[in-house]
Amino acid sequence: MPITCRSIFCGFSPNNMTTTPTITNPPPPPIVYTIAGSDSGGGGGIQADLHAIHALGCHGCSAITCLTAQNSQGVTSVHSPPP
């Protein structure tokens, strides 16, 4: 059974516990794509998507479809980025 050491996995050979541990790179995390609007408050939209993706151990890639100006009272403006 490998012993987790930050970004690498270290493990001893079960046949010979006195040898140098074997070190291998872990597999890269899955990549998840999200297409959404940006929430300037950070509570929703693409920011929340990326936070959830990271919490699941994945790497998030994003495409922003719109930018919002808002506060706790509501959305005051929506801007579409140029193509």
N, C-alpha and C positions, 0 to 999 in steps of 0.2 A: 504494500500500500504506500503510495507516494506521500511525502511530507511536504505541505505547501510552504514555500519560502518566498513571500512577496510575489514577484512576477515570474518565478521559475518553479518547477517541481523538482524536488530532490528526493531520491529514494535509494535505499541500499538493496543490493542484490540479495534475494532471500537465500541463495545458496552459499554466499560467503559474506558474512556481516563485517569482516575486517577490511574489505576493499574500499577504495575511494567511492563515495556516492556517485551515482550517475545523475547527470543534470541534463534535462531536456527543456525546451521551450514549450509552454502551454499552447494549445491551439488558439488562434485568434478568436475574439468574440464574434458572434453573429452580427451582421450589419442589418439594421432596420431603417427603412426609408419612411419619412413622414412628409406629407404635403399639407400645409395648414397656414392659417394667418398668425401674425405675431400679436400677442397680448401684452401691451405695455406694462400692465400690472404684474405680469409673470404668473398669474394664477390659472391661466388656461392657454389655449392655442399651442403653438409650436414649442414654447418653453416648457409647458407641462408635459407634452409628448416626449421631449428629449429627457426630461427628468424621469419619467416612467420607464423609458427605454433603458436608461442607465441603471435604474434600480433592478431591472431584470437581467443585468449583466451583459447587455448588448451595446454595440456602438451605433449611435444614431447619426443619420445623415438627413439634412432637411432642405426643403424648398419652400421659401416663404411666398405666400400668395397675396398677402396684404398686410399693411401696418395700421394699427389702431391707435388713436389718442382717446384715452378713457380714464375715468376715475371711479370711485365707488358709487357715484350717482348714475353713470351710464357712459355710453360711447359718444364722443363729441365729433370724431372725424375718422374716416377710413381712407387710406391712401394705397393705391395699387402701384407696386414698383414697375419701372419700365421693363420691357422684354429684354 
